[in-house]
Amino acid sequence: MGEFDLIDRFFRRPAGAAAAGVALGIGDDCALLAPAPGMQLAVSSDLLLEGRHFLSTVDPVRLGHKALAVNLSDLAACGARPLAFTLALALPGADESWLAGFSQGLLALARTHGCALVGGDTTRGPLAICITVFGEVPTGQALLRSGAQAGDDLYVSGTLGDARLALEAFRGTVQLPAAVFEAARARLEQPTPRVALGLALRGIATSAIDVSDGLLGDLGHVLAASGLGAAIELPAAAGLLAARGQAHAADLPEQSLQWRCVLAGGDDYELAFTAPQARRDAVLAAARSAATSVSRIGRIEAQHGIRLLDAEGRAVPHEFRSFDHFA
């Protein structure tokens, strides 16, 4: 099977299947996008490499889902509605079974979010997946990292740490009950981009970021952009690891590893965001409209740095570090 046969068979959609905002999709030298009047384009790219971002044993359906989900998560953090994406794919060979599964997972998530595949490239090489996603957001309404204010509440969506817990199980450093492992594995391999929540938070949240490299590291980017610090209340964050509600304490790893997973695990693809204390009801209403749980875990402070606080408000020393590709 040749390169163009591969594209036609697995990735080209029927004429008329393009999403709103796409004037021209696959088939020309460029795609043409047509954002609605009054909208800005939001653009993000992510590169996934086998052995670095995913295991060789991952189900290709789940991998296709994740490849797009991590990009949609960036749009969610910006409060942007998905429009379209491009796919650059390096393959060691044209494995038809793998391609059928990968394209199934990829295009199913794309349909869910009305996000059309409009172009890209394929070549032979070690397995690598690069997606660039395009979204639209009303001019001046994008959620940015730089908007946090001292006194804002700090929130996270969903749960944190289970993806890292699954990775530790794959590495053999922990043993988990089968049901807990499978739930954590799904979080690692098939994350849920919080697009609906990002849209609902426009005009409410003062800043936002998607949690991809670990809460402390990604929150640090918000704080650097906003020129502020934060305090995380550990009792409020304790319930963020979903596995804690799925197994007896004796079946879970030691507490220090649980905290490492929650605070610095990565691969969560949840939203961390800030909002004024006066908007707490609005935040909860946005979460309900998006059918997504949110947890208030701390506050933004004028003092730089991130403090972890115990139940008595005392600072807890730590050495947690989030993921860094070159560390």
Secondary structure as UniProt FT lines:
FT   HELIX           3..10
FT   TURN            15..16
FT   TURN            20..21
FT   STRAND          22..24
FT   TURN            26..27
FT   STRAND          32..33
FT   TURN            37..38
FT   STRAND          39..50
FT   TURN            51..53
FT   TURN            56..57
FT   HELIX           60..78
FT   STRAND          81..91
FT   HELIX           96..112
FT   TURN            113..114
FT   STRAND          116..124
FT   STRAND          128..138
FT   TURN            139..140
FT   HELIX           145..147
FT   TURN            150..151
FT   STRAND          153..157
FT   HELIX           162..171
FT   HELIX           178..189
FT   HELIX           195..200
FT   TURN            201..204
FT   STRAND          207..211
FT   HELIX           215..226
FT   STRAND          229..233
FT   HELIX           234..237
FT   HELIX           238..240
FT   HELIX           242..245
FT   HELIX           249..251
FT   HELIX           255..264
FT   STRAND          270..275
FT   HELIX           277..279
FT   HELIX           280..289
FT   TURN            290..291
FT   STRAND          294..301
FT   STRAND          305..309
FT   TURN            311..312
FT   TURN            325..326
//
